[in-house]
Amino acid sequence: GLLVIIMYAVFTGGDVEKFCPAGGMASLTGQLVNGRMSCQMSAINIFMFFAVVLSVILAGRLFCSFLCPLGTIGEGLAVPGKKAGLNKVFPKWADMPLRAVKFILLYFVLSETFKASELFCKKFDPYFAAFGGFAHETVPWAGITTITVLILGGMAGKLFWCKYACFFAAAQNTISTIGGAVVGLLYVGGCQAAGREISFETFFFLLCVFGYAGELYGQRFLPVVKVKRCEPCTGCKACDKACPHGIEVSSYEKVTHPDCHLCGACIDRCKVDGALKYSPFGGKWLAPMLVIILVLVAYAATSKFGASADFATIRYVPDGLTVDGKTVAVYGQKGVRSIHCWGSSMSFAYRLGKRKGKTIEFHPGIYGLETYAATKEFK
């Protein structure tokens, strides 16, 4: 996570959402249904999200373990928290309702982003607020509140933000417990079979409700690889103390707790050779090696398919671009600073024509428009 913070600062020129998989997740439905991306999201965000989904299936929430800057900050805040006699595991009566918060946030992030084509999470996300310098997308009081919750909560409870406030953790747990994803897909399939229009607000609601229920009560079938406790274990409970989430690893044969994201801290701390291991396969370096491989795969997929996938921010292009039997020429320009998100793209489109229903009637001589906020480009 610390490495990611440095990479953002050095390689993105302050663009804190350039590689964000959470933004890719929030934009995906809009891209699939309406052919448009949110804010400055591009192909790399979508493929990074696909890499996260693959990691959840194979080996858990590796993004949370090794890449998320907020997770790194949370682990760092545990140090002063422990010195102050805090950083505890909350009792069940507090833990269960608090876990609902991140699913409520997930619902609003998905539904509001789909409706407005602007990333709703930018209004309150503490990482975007702090590293984006409280840009105009951030609601100041919301950003200050979440930064305060991140700091004070991180000192009071073990990885407080990750457990109770991170909507992206909620999305990954919805995948790993299967229930929410299955119910959501059944709803979509049922609507299509009945010839009814899909209500995406209902779809997102079902995902979040059953994702929350799955986190509390469901069997975590995924990931394929889990931490396994073997016969040489002496019951010293060193693994319990090592876990940043406070999971009682020693009470499991295979760790199926929804908070386990295969960070490997318990395996590193174990002093008995072979007492803890990744199962059914994998050595000590399995998790970090998978992170590197999946990030490289996402980059390779973007290089290979990103251009052909054509993730436009907005697209108003008719099916046949011919006039009087002649093919219309395409004019494009990059580096247009006024094109930097979905809203600015729409403002640019309205300068070239006027809205007519769900499309735009362009001025004579203009037959269509595509914009790409990530590269500040139009065609």
N, C-alpha and C positions, 0 to 999 in steps of 0.2 A: 504493500500500500504506500509506503514511503517512497519507493521507487516510482510509482505512478504519479505521485505529487510532483516529483522532480521532473519527470518526463513531460507532464502537462506544462510546467513552467518553461521548460527549455524548447520543446518541439511544437507546441501548439500556438505559440504567440498569444497566450491568454484565452484561447478558445477552449473553455472548460468542458464543453459538451461534444468535442470533436469525435471522441471514441466511445461515448457513453452508451452502454448496452441498454440501460433503463430507458433512455430516449428512443432507442430503436424499438423497444417493446411497445412504448406508448404510441408510436407512430405507425406501427405495423398494420393495425386494423384500418386506419384511414388510407394507407397505401393500397391494401388489398381491395377495399370496397370502393373508394373514391379516386384512387390513383394519385394521391397527393401526400406529401410528407409534411411533418410539423416542424416549425421553426427552421433551424439550420441542419436538420437531420439529413443524412445521406446514406449511401449503400454501406459504408463501413459500420454505421450504427446498427443497421439491420443484421449484418453478418456477425457482428460482435454479440448481438442478442442470441442469434442462432447458436453461436459457440457456447454461450452461457447455458442454453437449454440442453445442449449435448453434454456439458459438464455435469449438470444436475442429474441427468439420466445415468451417466457413467460413474461419477465420483462425488456428487454432491455440490454444495454451494462453494466451489473453488474460487469464484469471483470474490465472495465475501472473505475468504481466508487469505488470499494472496494479492488481490488487486484493489479492493475498495478502500479509498482514502478514509472514509468515515469509520470503517472497521479498525483501521490503524490508529486513528485518533481515539476511538473507544478503548482499545487495548492500552494506549498510553495513559488515558485518564484513570485506568484501574490502579495505577501506581500511587498517585496521591490519594485516591479513594481508600485504598487499603491502609495507608499510613494514618488516615483519619478515622479508621475503624469502620469504614463503610464498605462499598463494593460487595454487596451480599446478593444471594439468590432470594428473590421475593417469594413470600408464601403463596400457596395456590390460590387463596381467595383474592389476592391482588394480581397475581400473574395471569390468570385466565381472562378477566375482562380487559386488562391492559393489552393483551395480544390482539384484541379486536381492532385496536386503533390503526395498526398498519394495514389491515384489510379494508377499513373504511377509507383510508387515504388511497389505497390501490384503486378502489371503485371510482373515486373522484378523479384520480389521475387518468384512468382509462376513458371514462365517459366524457369528461370535460375536454380532454385532448382530442377525442374523436369528433366532438361537436364543433370545437373552435379551431382545430388544426394548429393550435399553439400549445406548447408543453405546459400543462397545468402545474407540474411539479416545480417549475422555475419560480413560481410565486412564493414558495416556502422552503425549498431545499437548502439546508444549511451550507452544503459544499458550494453550490452555485452562488449563494448569497455572499459567502466569505471570499471565494476565489474569483468571483465575477465582479467584485467590488460593488455589490448592491446595485446591479444594473437595473434599467427601467422595468424589466420583466418581474423583478422581485418586489413583493409587497413588503415594505420596510418592517412593519410590526410583526409580520409572519416570519420573516427571515431572522429577526432578533429573537423571537420566541423559540424557534427551532434550534438556533445556535445555543441559547440558554439551556434548553432541554438536553441537547447533545452533551454539553459540558457537565451540568449538574447531575443529569441522569447517568452519564458515564461514570461519575464518581460514586453515585449512590448504589447502582446495581450493575451486575456483570453484563457488559455489552448491552446496555439499556436501549440504545437507539436501534441496534440490530434486532433485538427481540420484540420491541414494542412500537417502533415508529417508522421502520424502513419498509416502504411499500414494495421495493424490489425484492426484499427478503420474503415478503408475503407472496409475491408472484412465483418465486422459486419453490417455496414450500407447497404452493398449490399444484405445481408440476410433480413434486416428489411424492405427495400423498395421493396423487392421481384423481381423487374424488371430484374436486372442483372442475378440473379439465374435462373429465368424462361427462359430467352433468351438463356443462356448457356446450360441449359438442353434440350431445343428445338433443339439446334444445334447438340448436341450429339445424340439425338433421330433421327433427320433427317439423320445424317451420317449413323447410324446403319440401318435405314429403306432403305436407298439407297445403302447399301453395300459399302460405302466409308470409307476410313481410317480417323479416327478422328485426326485433327490437334489440339493438345493441346495448341499450341501458339494462334491459333484462338479462342479456347474455353476461354482461360484466357483473351484475348483481349476483347471478347464480355462481359464477366463478369465485367471487369473494366469500359468499356465505358458506359454500361447501368447502372452499379452501380453508376457511377458519375452522369449520367443524372437523375437517381432516387433520389439521394441526393439533387440535385438542384431543380428539378421540380416535382418529383413523390410524390404520396400520401404514407405516411408511415403507412402501415396497421399493422405492428408489432412494438412493442410487444403487447401482449394481454392486459397487465396491463399498464395503463398510468396515469399520474398526471391529475386530473380533478379539475377545478375551479367551485365552487358551489355558490349558492345564497347569503350566508352570507358575501361573499367577499365585502369589502368596497372600493376596488380600491386604496389601499395605496401604492401599488407597492413594498412592502418590499420583495416580492418573486423575483422580477426582480433583485434587488440589491444582493440577496443571491445567485443567480445562478452562479456557477463558469464559465459557458460558456457564460454568458451574455444574455441568452434567455429572451425575454419579456413574462414571464409566464402569466402575467395579461392580455395579449391580446388573450389568448387561452381559449376555453371552455375545450378542452382536448389537452394536449401538444403533438403535433405530430412533433415537430422540430427534425431533424436528430441528433442534438447534445445532446438531452436529454437522459441521461442514468440512470435515476431513482436514483440519489444519495440521494434525499430526502432533500436537503438543503433548498429548497423553502418551503416545508411542515414544517420543523423545525423552520424556521424564521417567518412563518405566526402567527400573534397574535390573529386571529379570529378563534375560534373553529369551525371546520367543513368547513371552506372556501376552503381549499385545501385538497385533499385526493387521495389515489390510487383508481382507478376504472378499472374494475367493482368490484374488491374485494381487500382486504388487508389492514392491519393496518399500523401503523408507522414503525413497525419493519419487514415488509414484505421483503423488498429488502435485508437487511443483513442476514436474516434468510434463504432466498433462496440461497444466496452465500454459506453459510455453508453447506446447504443440497446438493447443486450441487457438491461442492468439495468432500464431503463424498461419493456421488454417483460415482464420477469419480474414487476415490480410491477403492471403493468396486468393480466396474466393472473391474478395472485393476487386483485386487486380484482374481476375479472370472474367468475372461476371458483372462487376459493378457497372461498367459502361453499357452493356447490353441490357441489364435489368432496368436501367433508365429510371431511377428513382427521382422523378421530378417533384419539385415543391408544389407547383400547380401545373395543370395541363389542360388547355382548351384547344384541341386539335381535331378537326373533322377526320372521318375515316379516309376519304379520298382527297388528296391535295392536288387536284387538277382543275384548271379553269380553261374552258374552250378547248379541251383535249391536251392542254400543255401542263406540264408539271410545275408546281409553284416552287420558286427558289426559296432556300432557307437562309436567313440572315441571323447571325448570332454575335454576341459580344460578352466577354468575360470582364471581371473586375468592376462591375457596376455597383458601387457602394450602397446605392439606395435599395438594392435587392439583398436582404439579409435574413428574411424569415417569411413565413406564410403571409402575414398581414401586409408587409411591404411589397410582396409579390402581387397581392390582390390590388393594392393601391396603384402599382405600375400597370396592371391589366386594365384598370378603370380609366387610366389616361389614354389607352389605345382603343377604347370602345365603351359600351354601356351594358349594364347587366340586363339580361332578358331571361327570366325564369332561373334555371340552374346553369345557364351558360352565359356567354358574353358575345354581344354583336359588335364586331370590330369595325373600325373605320375603313373606308374603301382602300384597297391595296394590301390590307392585313387579313390573313386567313386563319391564323391560329397563333397560339403563344404557349411556350413552356418556360418555366424559370427553375433555377437550381440555386437555392440560397447558400448551400455549402461552398460553391465556387463563385457566388455573386454573378451568375450568368443567366442570360435569356436567349431564346431562339424564337 
